[in-house]
Amino acid sequence: MTVIILVASLVFGGYLYEPEWFDTTPYHYVSSHEALADCEKAKLGNPHAVCANGELYLKKEEWDDL
């Protein structure tokens, strides 16, 4: 039982210390738009950007380069 609590505490402590280690999402939210056309304009020809339901997302690697 002690081992389970120790491992759980280490994982939780790691998350508190550096939550980015646990981030597996490939896209990050950038902005919301009223219409899909507005979202497409906001992409500005960026091939790594994606519009979904009027929201603009950018691929994680591209977000880190900004």
Long-range contacts (C-beta under 8 A, 24 or more apart in sequence): 25-60, 26-59, 26-60, 27-57, 27-58, 27-59, 27-60, 28-57, 28-58, 28-60, 28-63, 29-55, 29-56, 29-57, 30-55, 30-56, 30-57, 30-58, 30-63, 31-55, 31-56, 32-56
